[in-house]
Amino acid sequence: MFKRNLITEIKKAALDYPVVTITGPRQSGKTTLARMAFPKKDYANLEEPETRRFAIEDPKGFLKKYETGVIIDEAHKAPELFSYIQVLADQRGKNGQFILTGSHHFLLLEAISQSLAGRAAIFHLLPLSSEELKNAGIYPTGLNELLLKGCYPRIYDQDLDPYRWYGNYVNTYLERDVRSIKKVDDLMLFQRFMKLVAARSGCVLNYANIANDLGVSNNTVKGWMSILEASFIIFLLPPYHRNFNKRVIKSPKLYFYDTGLLCYLMDIQATAVLDIHPLRGQIFETLIVSDFMKQYYHKGLKPRLFFWRDKTGHEIDCLIEKGVDIYPAEIKSSQTVNDAHFEHLDYWKKLVKFEKSFLIYGGSSVHKRHGCEILPYDHIERLIV
């Protein structure tokens, strides 16, 4: 059981809202977090068929069992409950009554927007951040081990083989989540789609390119991509295009939330493979940008991250917006820093004034060059907030 940074935020929210909702991917630790934060509350898991049937067929009777409040796991599986939760939240007039968790972001938000708007605080729990790994004393000793293992709590808690665990994870995801979010007849084709998407983590999203490789329509790819987003497998990093001309690329970049899952889908089974893998740079960039996302979400904040690229090839891997300021960050997987790494940052300086810039790399020393703060990959916690 690892202490999660989000626990402070959800406890605060329970003082102000009758309903607190925790979403995130399967196995990210939502249930553990909810029960650690609210140990005195009753617990109901709607994954259990009998419990789910009771909640769907007799929502009044189900909720009457929990007059002092309850943690409801996978709450989206019984959308019939939400209207009754609204009535009880208003009648009782007490905050922190209902703690809802769910692994389907879109389904849960749809139910909340229809019945619980203004009554629910919503949080996202992702796999462990670099800070949480360090606080628990389980941060991997090498970069390749970190990339391969990823950050799902169970792998560390039970010292599991990551490749085998992610294989089971994908199979469970396909059978349970993909089928329940949207009808997908050919799960083998969807798994091939996931592998194609994995090879594009850290790249600008191009639906037509994926559709051509897969032999399906653009609309099919868009629909399937929304499934991956809804279940917190991937996220899209928006482009930054304020005050720039039409030469700027305006499509988002695609990233996986976890490099361990990414490595599994790329069939990377050993750390030694990562040293020579042609997509090592993209995997490393995924590690850094996904950790930035965790820093925001685990503080209960909306991410303020972007990337920038123009049609002539100039690019900034990540832009961090803080108030009126924007900080550029370049991400390089190499263990040494050379002058070529600053090319795009130097170009950005001609376009935008900024106080700080960062170069995050696979090495181990903290220093400055070209007026830029150079940070190792294991020094990025709290860079965002």
Legacy VTK file of the C-alpha trace (Angstrom):
# vtk DataFile Version 3.0
C-alpha trace
ASCII
DATASET POLYDATA
POINTS 385 float
0.000 0.000 0.000
1.678 3.171 -1.219
0.843 6.657 -0.039
-0.537 8.608 -2.993
-0.168 12.360 -3.357
-3.827 12.654 -4.321
-5.030 11.526 -0.882
-4.687 15.048 0.540
-6.800 16.549 -2.251
-9.647 14.054 -2.044
-9.865 14.463 1.738
-10.158 18.220 1.286
-12.823 17.779 -1.383
-14.872 15.544 0.911
-15.250 18.521 3.233
-16.806 20.618 0.458
-18.751 18.198 -1.780
-21.276 15.445 -1.043
-19.743 13.279 -3.792
-16.056 12.669 -4.544
-15.209 10.810 -7.752
-11.886 9.106 -8.518
-11.263 7.984 -12.082
-8.206 6.398 -13.654
-6.993 3.266 -15.432
-7.590 -0.197 -14.071
-5.072 -1.195 -11.377
-3.888 2.378 -10.764
-4.873 2.103 -7.088
-8.248 3.881 -6.974
-9.881 1.439 -4.564
-6.866 1.341 -2.261
-6.699 5.132 -2.235
-10.418 5.520 -1.452
-10.305 3.006 1.395
-7.141 4.538 2.854
-8.648 8.029 2.733
-12.008 6.960 4.172
-11.363 3.839 6.299
-14.634 4.098 8.254
-16.905 4.070 5.204
-18.708 0.981 3.985
-17.601 -0.424 0.650
-19.516 -1.805 -2.338
-17.901 -3.205 -5.494
-20.112 -3.149 -8.587
-17.745 -5.566 -10.352
-19.453 -8.256 -8.261
-22.493 -9.490 -10.242
-24.855 -9.776 -7.261
-23.960 -6.359 -5.897
-24.339 -4.805 -9.340
-27.704 -6.489 -9.895
-28.969 -5.206 -6.520
-27.821 -1.640 -7.360
-29.466 -1.703 -10.788
-32.749 -3.408 -9.858
-33.333 -1.729 -6.499
-31.236 1.475 -6.273
-33.287 2.809 -3.328
-32.835 -0.378 -1.342
-29.160 -0.559 -2.235
-28.404 2.973 -1.028
-30.567 2.573 2.102
-27.975 0.078 3.349
-25.424 2.891 3.517
-27.085 5.711 5.426
-23.762 7.043 6.721
-22.115 7.022 3.280
-20.292 4.502 1.111
-17.419 3.907 -1.300
-18.887 2.575 -4.559
-16.297 0.928 -6.791
-16.799 0.958 -10.584
-19.880 3.134 -10.071
-20.470 3.641 -13.802
-21.665 0.026 -14.035
-24.948 1.091 -12.400
-25.865 4.491 -13.898
-29.335 4.069 -12.391
-27.813 4.942 -9.002
-26.770 8.472 -9.858
-30.213 10.112 -9.776
-30.896 8.528 -6.388
-27.492 9.624 -5.098
-28.403 13.182 -6.128
-31.646 13.045 -4.130
-29.939 11.633 -1.040
-27.051 14.107 -1.254
-29.547 16.983 -1.278
-31.786 15.525 1.431
-29.011 14.707 3.877
-27.098 17.939 3.293
-23.778 16.384 4.343
-20.499 16.486 2.459
-18.285 13.481 1.817
-21.199 11.000 1.743
-20.414 9.143 -1.467
-16.997 8.200 -2.817
-17.285 6.893 -6.371
-14.530 5.237 -8.396
-14.466 4.194 -12.026
-12.079 3.145 -14.783
-14.226 4.529 -17.632
-13.753 8.280 -17.654
-16.331 9.163 -20.310
-19.077 6.897 -18.912
-18.588 8.191 -15.388
-18.498 11.843 -16.441
-21.631 11.416 -18.530
-23.514 10.039 -15.530
-22.194 12.814 -13.278
-23.044 15.590 -15.731
-26.620 14.321 -15.992
-27.315 13.871 -12.270
-24.540 15.208 -10.049
-23.376 18.437 -11.696
-22.175 20.840 -9.014
-22.316 18.143 -6.343
-19.248 16.092 -7.260
-15.512 16.776 -7.145
-13.667 14.798 -9.835
-10.089 13.528 -9.606
-7.828 11.396 -11.803
-5.496 8.798 -10.296
-2.788 7.618 -12.673
-0.085 4.990 -12.048
2.659 5.929 -9.586
4.591 9.131 -10.269
8.358 9.385 -9.916
7.860 11.225 -6.631
5.569 8.509 -5.274
8.026 5.792 -6.303
10.809 7.607 -4.454
8.698 8.253 -1.360
7.907 4.540 -1.194
11.594 3.621 -1.578
10.947 1.566 -4.739
12.328 3.825 -7.468
14.185 1.591 -9.975
17.974 1.842 -9.918
18.354 2.327 -13.673
16.523 4.137 -16.449
15.928 1.021 -18.550
14.397 -0.813 -15.590
12.055 2.124 -14.994
11.009 2.219 -18.655
10.377 -1.531 -18.780
8.552 -1.906 -15.445
6.367 1.151 -15.839
4.593 2.536 -12.799
1.575 0.366 -11.954
1.505 -0.252 -8.182
0.868 -4.012 -8.243
4.099 -4.724 -10.148
6.092 -3.150 -7.308
3.874 -4.314 -4.460
4.100 -7.986 -5.467
7.442 -7.895 -7.342
5.808 -9.245 -10.506
7.333 -9.909 -13.898
6.226 -6.817 -15.861
5.949 -8.448 -19.288
3.675 -11.204 -17.997
1.613 -8.777 -15.888
1.044 -6.382 -18.800
0.046 -9.319 -20.993
-2.686 -10.231 -18.517
-3.605 -6.565 -18.171
-4.142 -6.164 -21.920
-6.202 -9.345 -22.138
-8.424 -8.212 -19.264
-8.693 -4.739 -20.766
-9.804 -6.100 -24.133
-12.361 -8.502 -22.691
-13.887 -6.173 -20.075
-13.328 -2.563 -20.989
-13.253 -2.475 -24.785
-16.420 -4.533 -25.072
-18.266 -2.432 -22.481
-17.306 1.009 -23.829
-17.978 0.348 -27.483
-18.871 -2.698 -29.517
-15.679 -4.070 -31.065
-16.234 -7.359 -32.861
-12.609 -8.168 -33.720
-10.544 -7.936 -30.531
-7.454 -9.277 -32.305
-7.648 -6.398 -34.761
-8.091 -3.973 -31.872
-4.986 -5.386 -30.198
-3.073 -4.876 -33.440
-4.406 -1.316 -33.420
-2.983 -0.854 -29.911
0.438 -2.021 -31.107
0.359 0.423 -34.019
-0.593 3.236 -31.671
2.209 2.245 -29.273
4.781 2.718 -32.041
3.496 6.285 -32.409
3.711 7.365 -28.765
5.458 10.733 -28.736
4.415 11.480 -32.345
1.913 13.875 -33.880
-1.398 12.053 -34.268
-2.294 11.067 -37.831
-5.550 9.105 -38.084
-5.183 8.404 -41.798
-1.729 6.900 -41.330
-2.972 4.451 -38.704
-6.114 3.653 -40.720
-4.032 2.824 -43.811
-1.699 0.530 -41.857
-4.641 -1.219 -40.225
-6.911 -1.408 -43.275
-9.889 0.306 -41.648
-11.619 3.684 -42.005
-10.547 6.948 -40.384
-13.775 6.987 -38.374
-13.026 3.519 -36.994
-9.600 4.676 -35.841
-11.101 7.806 -34.244
-13.670 5.707 -32.408
-11.064 3.243 -31.189
-8.749 6.060 -30.153
-11.554 7.458 -27.990
-11.736 4.070 -26.230
-8.037 4.285 -25.346
-8.550 7.824 -24.037
-11.665 6.916 -22.042
-9.855 4.102 -20.247
-6.684 6.119 -19.550
-4.391 4.161 -21.855
-3.372 7.222 -23.872
-3.694 10.998 -23.738
-3.374 13.693 -26.380
-1.020 16.617 -25.790
-2.439 19.752 -27.466
-0.312 22.005 -29.684
0.567 25.514 -28.591
-0.347 27.924 -31.371
-1.125 31.249 -29.758
0.182 34.280 -31.611
1.720 32.128 -34.337
0.966 31.960 -38.037
-0.538 29.166 -40.110
2.808 27.379 -40.457
2.353 25.863 -36.998
1.157 22.249 -36.772
-2.186 22.078 -34.980
-2.672 18.324 -34.538
-2.057 16.884 -31.032
0.725 14.513 -30.019
-0.159 11.076 -28.727
1.307 9.562 -25.558
0.768 6.478 -23.431
0.270 7.017 -19.713
2.664 4.176 -18.871
5.949 3.061 -20.453
5.661 -0.490 -19.107
2.486 -1.039 -21.107
4.135 0.708 -24.037
7.136 -1.651 -23.897
4.847 -4.672 -23.705
2.944 -3.611 -26.827
6.304 -3.098 -28.594
7.317 -6.623 -27.475
10.286 -5.352 -25.471
11.007 -8.021 -22.852
14.478 -7.117 -21.538
16.219 -3.934 -20.414
19.166 -4.559 -22.766
16.846 -4.178 -25.768
16.079 -0.603 -24.757
19.703 0.492 -25.234
19.497 -0.154 -28.974
15.783 0.150 -29.670
15.043 2.563 -32.551
12.120 4.094 -30.608
14.028 4.586 -27.352
13.729 8.370 -27.666
9.944 8.182 -27.965
9.674 5.818 -24.998
11.823 8.142 -22.888
9.784 11.178 -23.937
6.623 9.287 -22.976
8.085 8.655 -19.517
8.767 12.346 -18.919
5.547 13.838 -20.328
3.349 11.253 -18.585
5.065 12.064 -15.287
4.308 15.747 -15.861
0.651 14.780 -16.270
0.766 12.893 -12.973
2.222 15.909 -11.194
-0.834 17.921 -12.230
-3.540 15.312 -11.722
-2.228 14.073 -8.374
-2.507 17.630 -7.071
-6.069 17.878 -8.349
-5.044 20.343 -11.073
-5.836 20.640 -14.765
-2.715 20.006 -16.866
-1.212 23.064 -18.546
1.069 21.232 -20.954
1.550 21.731 -24.683
4.029 21.070 -27.454
5.045 23.262 -30.372
6.122 22.384 -33.894
6.178 24.323 -37.136
6.095 22.942 -40.649
9.804 23.645 -41.167
10.791 21.118 -38.476
11.397 23.333 -35.440
9.919 21.788 -32.323
9.721 22.107 -28.546
8.890 18.764 -26.927
6.903 20.209 -24.021
5.743 23.668 -23.003
4.789 24.231 -19.356
2.340 27.081 -18.816
2.409 28.806 -15.427
0.125 31.830 -15.311
1.265 34.201 -18.050
4.643 32.458 -18.341
5.519 29.588 -20.649
8.582 27.411 -20.033
10.046 25.257 -22.827
11.435 21.797 -22.085
13.411 19.593 -24.466
13.574 15.856 -23.743
16.567 13.744 -24.836
17.194 10.112 -23.902
20.997 10.249 -24.285
23.267 10.229 -21.239
25.385 13.111 -22.535
24.385 16.609 -23.581
25.747 18.233 -26.730
25.216 21.584 -28.449
22.788 20.108 -30.982
20.309 19.490 -28.164
19.826 23.243 -27.769
19.040 23.988 -31.417
15.276 24.208 -31.005
15.479 26.025 -27.677
17.716 28.649 -29.283
15.199 29.034 -32.101
12.348 29.373 -29.595
14.232 32.193 -27.862
13.916 34.249 -31.042
10.128 33.877 -30.967
9.142 34.006 -27.292
10.569 35.597 -24.161
10.847 33.259 -21.189
12.587 33.173 -17.826
13.454 29.488 -17.625
14.070 26.612 -19.995
14.819 22.966 -19.298
16.629 20.092 -20.936
15.695 16.711 -19.438
18.005 13.849 -20.372
19.008 10.290 -19.521
22.166 11.262 -17.643
22.827 11.892 -13.973
24.224 15.396 -13.376
22.421 18.693 -12.787
24.013 21.701 -14.482
23.408 24.665 -16.786
24.348 25.318 -20.408
23.108 27.823 -22.963
21.199 29.516 -20.126
19.189 26.291 -19.742
18.651 24.150 -16.634
19.727 20.590 -17.402
17.953 17.958 -15.320
18.377 14.169 -15.178
15.204 12.125 -15.709
15.105 11.277 -11.976
15.053 14.939 -10.894
11.777 16.065 -12.461
9.366 15.620 -9.545
7.619 18.856 -8.646
8.922 20.551 -11.777
5.322 21.362 -12.679
3.691 22.392 -9.383
LINES 1 386
385 0 1 2 3 4 5 6 7 8 9 10 11 12 13 14 15 16 17 18 19 20 21 22 23 24 25 26 27 28 29 30 31 32 33 34 35 36 37 38 39 40 41 42 43 44 45 46 47 48 49 50 51 52 53 54 55 56 57 58 59 60 61 62 63 64 65 66 67 68 69 70 71 72 73 74 75 76 77 78 79 80 81 82 83 84 85 86 87 88 89 90 91 92 93 94 95 96 97 98 99 100 101 102 103 104 105 106 107 108 109 110 111 112 113 114 115 116 117 118 119 120 121 122 123 124 125 126 127 128 129 130 131 132 133 134 135 136 137 138 139 140 141 142 143 144 145 146 147 148 149 150 151 152 153 154 155 156 157 158 159 160 161 162 163 164 165 166 167 168 169 170 171 172 173 174 175 176 177 178 179 180 181 182 183 184 185 186 187 188 189 190 191 192 193 194 195 196 197 198 199 200 201 202 203 204 205 206 207 208 209 210 211 212 213 214 215 216 217 218 219 220 221 222 223 224 225 226 227 228 229 230 231 232 233 234 235 236 237 238 239 240 241 242 243 244 245 246 247 248 249 250 251 252 253 254 255 256 257 258 259 260 261 262 263 264 265 266 267 268 269 270 271 272 273 274 275 276 277 278 279 280 281 282 283 284 285 286 287 288 289 290 291 292 293 294 295 296 297 298 299 300 301 302 303 304 305 306 307 308 309 310 311 312 313 314 315 316 317 318 319 320 321 322 323 324 325 326 327 328 329 330 331 332 333 334 335 336 337 338 339 340 341 342 343 344 345 346 347 348 349 350 351 352 353 354 355 356 357 358 359 360 361 362 363 364 365 366 367 368 369 370 371 372 373 374 375 376 377 378 379 380 381 382 383 384
